[in-house]
Amino acid sequence: MTHTSLPVYQVDAFTSHLFAGNPAAVVPLERWLPDGVMQQIAMENNLSETAFFVKVADGDADYHIRWFTPTVEVPLCGHATLASAYVLFNQLGVTGDEIRLQSKSGILTARRDGEAIVLNFPAQPLTEEVLPENIASALSSDRAVACFKVASRDTDYVLVYDDAGTVRHMTPDMSVLATLAERGVIVTAPSDSDDCDMVSRYFLPALGINEDPVTGYMHCVVAPYWALKTGKTNVIGYQASSRGGFIDCTVKGDRVHLKGLAVLYLKGEIFLPD
């Protein structure tokens, strides 16, 4: 049987060392595969996100990027974009300092900053929402001081707490959250330590991911909120998952600049039957 071979990389994003941050798969393509095949590859990789990108011949971008969870395609993903930029800069020989990426969320950029990479992403505004009883029950906490939805998608719930310990020690009932028509639930609180400004977590079992380890998109939600609350333009977020990770966030109008490191874990080949 003949086959087509595709390169694949796995990168730990938003971390300076292996086995921390958020792992993403990156699959560079010469041309797009059928959507169903890309979804199957993402399911086989069994990571929170697999990024695919294709070089753009002309226009405002250098590459077109798409992201898939094990079950669906999503319109925006930070850590897999950071992983893709890391591969382009460090494995595929891109020599410039900035990469422009066409996506379902518009043009995104990834810029070298020493060893780090800075992503320029759209901020995600919030609209106030009444906290549904089933979500409060699933989180085993009705002590949220505010509840919102992400306005651009009308999907993710965002619950704000006044105690970081509540966020850190939360043990959600994932079977309940998996039944939500909405995409996921973000919980966030002001920091309880000097090394960050806010502590957050992101649960989305409806997309096949119980808890995302370190999420760039989520910080486009919580960073503008806490920047407004604290009066700062630069805020440090800590995502309190089991792997954990910090993201340096700078809010500039309707954009959020996410700064982080990445580490290569593996590179190999995918074999697809012709």
N, C-alpha and C positions, 0 to 999 in steps of 0.2 A: 504494500500500500504506500502510495506517495503521500507526502505531507508538506505543509508550509510551516516554516520555523519563524517564530517571533521572539525578539528579545524581551526579557522581563527583569525588572529590578524591584527589590523590596527595600524601602528606606524608612528608618525611624525618624519621624519629623517632630519638630519642637523639642529637641533634646540634644545634649552634647555627647551622649554616650548610648551604647546599644542597650536594648531591652528596657527602654523608657520612652516617654513621649508616645506618639501615635504611629503605628506602622501603616504604610500604604504601599500598594503595588503600582508600578509605573510600566506601561506598555507603549513604547514608541511605535508608530505605524507609518508606512508609506502612503496608505490610503485607508479610508474607513472600512471596517468590517461591518457585516450586518449587525443591527442592534442586538438581535437575539444572541449572536455569538459573543459579543462583548459582555452581555449580561451573564452568559454561561461562564466566561472566563472569570468575571468578578465573583460569581458564586463559587467557582472552583478555588479561587485564591482565598476565600473565606476571611477576608480582612474587611474592616469597616468601609474602606473605599479602594477602588482600583481606578487609576487615571489612564486615559488614552489620549494621545495627541498626534496631530498630523501637521506637517509644515505647510504654511500658507504661501502660495505663489506670489500674491500681491495683496494690496489693501492696507488696513491700519494695524494689522497684527502679524506676528512672526509665526505663530502656531495657533491651531484651533484645539481646544481641550474640552474633554467630557469626563464625567465622573459617575461611577456605578457602585452602589452598595451591593451586597449579595442578592438583593431582591429588586431594586429599582434604580433608575437613573435619577440623579439629583442635580439641581440647577447651580449649586455653589458648594465648593469644598476647599477649605484652607489647607489642611495638612497634606492632602494629596497634590495640591498645587505647589506647595513648598517642596515636596518630594520630587515632583516633576522638574521644577527649576533646578534642584540639586543635581538631578541626573543630566540635564542639559548643560549645566555649567561644568560639572566635574567628571562626567562620563562620556558625553557626546561632543565635547570640544567647542561649545559655544564660547566665543572669545569676548563678546561685548559685556557691558555691565548691566544691561537691562533687557528683559524679554517681555514682549507684548503678547498677550494670550486672548484670543477670541473665545467667548463662552456664552452660555445661556443667561449669564448675569452681566453681559456687556464685556467691554475690554478691561482686562486685569493686567497688572504688571508685576514682575518679579525682578528685584534689583539687588545686586551684590552690595553688601556692607561689611567689608572685611571677610571674616569666615561666615558671617550670618547672611541671611536673605530676607529682604523686606518685601512683603506683598502689599499691593494697593488694591483694596477691596471696597465694595459699596457698604456703607452703614445700613443697618436693618432697623428702621423705626418701629415703635411699639404703639399699640392701641390698647386702652384699658378693657378689661374683661372680668366678668364675674367668675370666681373659682368654682368649677364644677365639683359636685360632691364626690363623684367617683374618683377624680384625680386626687382630691384631698385624702380620701380613704386609701388609695393605692400608695400614697407617699407617707402614710401614717402620721401626717401632720396637717393640721388646719390652722397653723400659726403664721401663714404667709401674710405679710403686711401689704402686699400689692400683687395683682395678677394682671398679666398682659397677654396679648397675642402678637406675633411678628406680623406687622401690617402688610409687608410685601407678599406674603404667602397665605396669610390668614390660616396658618396651620399651627406652628409650634406655640405651646403655652410657655410663658415665662413667669415663674413665681419668685418673688423677692422676700427674703427673710431678714430679720435683724440680727441673727446669730449665726456665725460661720459654722459653729459646732453642729447645728441642725443640718446644714448642708453636708458637712463632712461625714456625718454618721447616719445619714438617711439610708434606709434599706427598702426600696420600693417593691411593691408587688408587681413584677414584670408581666404576669399573666393578665392583669387588669390593664396596664398601660398598652399592652400589645393589641387590645381590642379597640383602641381609640382610632377614630377616623382621622384625627389630626396626626401630624408627623412625629412629634416628640414633645418632651417636657424638659425645659431648662430651669434649674434652680440656682439661685445666686444670693450672696450676702456680702456685706462689707467684711474686709479681712480681719482676722484675729491675730495677725503677725505683722512684723515690720518689713517682710520681703515682698509683699504684694498689696494691692488695693482692694481686690475682690476675690472671692472664692466661689467657684461655680461647678456644676456638673450637668451632664446632658444625657437623658434617657430616651431611647427611641427603638424599643423592641418591635414596633410596628414595621420597621424597615429592616428587621433582622439583626439589629445591634442593641443589646440590652443597655450598654453604656459606652459611649464613645470616649476614648482615653483622653485626648487633647484636641480640641476642635477650633479651627480657625474661624469658620462661619459663626459659631456661637459667640466668639469674642467680638464679632461685628454687631452682635445684639447687645451684649452686656457692657462692652467698653463705652459706647456712647451714653448709656444710662448712668454708669458710675462716674464718667467724666463730668456729666452735668451735675450729679449729686455732690462731687468733691470739688468742683471748680477747677479741675486739672484738664489739660489736653493730653497728657501722657499718663497712662495708668498701666499697672502690671496686674495681669490676671493669673490666678493659679487654678487649674482644673484638678479637682480632688478625686480623681479616679484612682484605681489601684496602681496604675503606672505613673500617673501624675505628670504635670508639666507646667512651665511658666510661659506666658506670651506677653511680650512687650507691645503695648497698643498705643498708637498715637492717633487721636481723633482730629481730623481736619475737615470741617464742614460735613458733607455727606459721604466722606470717605474715611476708612480706618486703615492705618498702616500697621501690619502685623509683622513683627520681627522675630526670627527664630533660627535655630541651627538644625542641621539634619545629619544623619549618619547612615552610610550604606551598610545594609545587612547581607544582601545576597544579589547576585545577578545570574541569570540562566536563560533557558529557552523554553518556549511553549511550542508544542507540536500539534498542529491542527491538520486533520485529514483533508486532503484536496477534494 
